[in-house]
Structures are given as structure tokens and as C-alpha cells.
Amino acid sequence: MTTKKIPMRMCIGCREMKPKRELIRIVKTPEGEIKLDKTGKLNGRGAYVCPNADCLKRVTKQNALDHTFSIKIEPLIYEKLEAELKNED
């Protein structure tokens, strides 16, 4: 009997390793758009964040997405991600 391996990812806010399914994926698409990936299957570079406001605030304060995606993220995008995160609750 083998147990199925649970994929783990690191939250870019709190830097904790958690099961992939517990985190929210943020994607930079090949076109350069930043999107919340609800399916986990969008094409592009992904970053993961815990589904709580504290982690998202930390990501915003540290400009963690700028570093992860190697581009300047507009504050409007952080606000949009925060609004989408609140709508999921």
C-alpha cells in the first residue's frame, strides 16, 4: 500500500510550506498579465499565497510578486487580488 504524495508549495507571504490545495495560485501569464488562478492550471509562472488577509498584506508590503515575477507590479493589481481574495471567502 503506497500513500499518495501531497504536493507542497511555499507561501510567498509567510514563507511556510503548505499543501498546494490550501494555497491560492497567482499567475503571470505569457502575455504578462497577473491573474488569480482558481483552477491551478493557467499557463504561466505561478506563485502561491495563503488564503488569508495577513499573508496578502505581507506580500503587498514586501512587494513579493515584483521579486517573484521579476517585473514591477502596480499597486492596483495588489488591490484587485485582495478584492478577489475577499470575494472567495
N, C-alpha and C positions, 0 to 999 in steps of 0.2 A: 504494500500500500504506500503510494507516494503522495505527499501533500503538495498542492499546487503553490508555486512560489508567488508571493504577493509583490507586485512591482512597487518600489518605494521611490519617492521623489522628495527633493528638498524645497521647502517653502522659502522664497527669496525675502520674506519679511522676518520671520523668527529664526530661520536657518535650521529648523528641525526636520528630520526625515520622517515622513508620514506615508501611509498607503496612498497611492496615486488617486484612488477613487474619492478620498476625503478632501482632495485639494481642487482648486479651480485653476484651469489652464488659461494662460493669456498668450496669444499668438501674434507674432509679427509675420504677416503673410508675405509671399514672394513679391507682392506689389508694394510692400512697405506699410500696409495698414496694421493697426494694433486692434485686436478683437478679443472678446471673451469667448472662449471655446467651450461651449456646453457639452458637445459630443466627445471631445477629446481626439477628434480625427481630422481637424482642419490642417491643411498643408502649411508648413512654415516652422519657424523657430519658436519653441514653446518655453514658457516659464510658469512656475507653479506658485500659488499663494493660498494660504489658509482661508476658509470662507468666513472670516470674522473681521470686523472693522479695525481692530488693533493692528493686525498684520498689514492690512492695506494702508493704514496710516503710516506705518513704519516704512513700507515700500515707497510711498509718496515722499516722505521726509528725506529718505536716503537716496531718492532718485534711482532706485534699484533697477527699474526697467531700462533706464538710459544705459546703465552699465551692461545689463544682460543682453540687450539688443544692439548695442554699440551705435545708437542714434539718440538725438535729443528728442525726448518725449514732451509734448506740450502739456501744460497743467490741465487743459481742457480734457485731455484723454484720461488723465487720472480721475478727474471729476466724473466723467462718463462711466469709467469702470466701477467707481464707488457707487454710483446710482444703479448700475446694473446688478451689482452685488446685493444692494439693499432690496431690489425687486425680487431676487431669488429667495429671500428669507420667508 
